[in-house]
Amino acid sequence: MQRIPVVIQSAQLTTSAATYYTAPSGTTSTINNLLLSNTSASPVVVTLYRVPSGGTAGAGNTIMPAFSLAAGQTYVPPQAIGLHLSQGMTLQALAATGAVVTIAGGAYETSGS
C-alpha cells in the first residue's frame, strides 16, 4: 500500500460549481487539510460538494451548504477534513461572489492493497 501526500492547488472560487480536486484512478483519497479564505471586504457565501465520478454538484452531494465567510476570514471546514473520495470522485465548490475566496489544501492518495 502506498500513501502519497498531494497538494490541492490554491485557486479562486467561481460562481458556478467547479472541480478543485479529483481522486485519481486506482486510489482512494483522504482530504487532510483544506482552507477557504475570503479576501474581500464583504461576507461571501460558499458551498462545498463531494461529487461521485461522472456526477454533478447538487443538493444530494453537498457537504457544506451556503456557509457565510466573513470579510477577511479564513475557515477550515470540519466537514472536509478526513473526507474520503473514491477514484474519480471530485471535491467541488462555488462562491456567491467570484474571484474573492481562495481554496487550498492537501490530500493523501492511497493505492495498492
CORVEN-V280761 format. One record per residue. RES is the residue in one small letter. SS is DSSP state (H for helix, E for strand, L for the rest). NEAR is the number of other ideal C-beta (glycine too) atoms within 8 Angstrom. Layout:
res=RES ss=SS near=NEAR
res=RES ss=SS near=NEAR
//
This chain:
res=m ss=L near=6
res=q ss=E near=6
res=r ss=E near=7
res=i ss=E near=8
res=p ss=E near=8
res=v ss=E near=9
res=v ss=E near=7
res=i ss=E near=13
res=q ss=E near=6
res=s ss=E near=5
res=a ss=E near=8
res=q ss=E near=9
res=l ss=L near=16
res=t ss=L near=9
res=t ss=L near=8
res=s ss=L near=5
res=a ss=L near=9
res=a ss=E near=9
res=t ss=E near=8
res=y ss=E near=11
res=y ss=E near=12
res=t ss=E near=8
res=a ss=L near=14
res=p ss=L near=8
res=s ss=L near=5
res=g ss=L near=5
res=t ss=E near=10
res=t ss=E near=11
res=s ss=E near=15
res=t ss=E near=11
res=i ss=E near=16
res=n ss=E near=10
res=n ss=E near=8
res=l ss=E near=14
res=l ss=E near=11
res=l ss=E near=15
res=s ss=E near=11
res=n ss=E near=14
res=t ss=L near=7
res=s ss=L near=10
res=a ss=L near=4
res=s ss=L near=6
res=p ss=L near=8
res=v ss=E near=13
res=v ss=E near=10
res=v ss=E near=16
res=t ss=E near=13
res=l ss=E near=14
res=y ss=E near=14
res=r ss=E near=10
res=v ss=E near=12
res=p ss=L near=7
res=s ss=L near=8
res=g ss=L near=4
res=g ss=L near=8
res=t ss=L near=5
res=a ss=L near=10
res=g ss=L near=8
res=a ss=H near=4
res=g ss=H near=4
res=n ss=H near=11
res=t ss=E near=11
res=i ss=E near=10
res=m ss=E near=10
res=p ss=E near=5
res=a ss=E near=6
res=f ss=E near=11
res=s ss=E near=8
res=l ss=E near=13
res=a ss=L near=7
res=a ss=L near=8
res=g ss=L near=7
res=q ss=L near=8
res=t ss=E near=7
res=y ss=E near=9
res=v ss=L near=10
res=p ss=L near=12
res=p ss=L near=5
res=q ss=L near=8
res=a ss=L near=13
res=i ss=L near=11
res=g ss=L near=6
res=l ss=L near=11
res=h ss=E near=7
res=l ss=E near=14
res=s ss=E near=8
res=q ss=L near=10
res=g ss=L near=10
res=m ss=L near=13
res=t ss=E near=14
res=l ss=E near=18
res=q ss=E near=12
res=a ss=E near=14
res=l ss=E near=13
res=a ss=E near=14
res=a ss=L near=7
res=t ss=L near=10
res=g ss=L near=8
res=a ss=L near=6
res=v ss=L near=11
res=v ss=E near=15
res=t ss=E near=11
res=i ss=E near=14
res=a ss=E near=11
res=g ss=E near=13
res=g ss=E near=11
res=a ss=E near=14
res=y ss=E near=11
res=e ss=E near=12
res=t ss=E near=12
res=s ss=E near=9
res=g ss=L near=5
res=s ss=L near=2
//
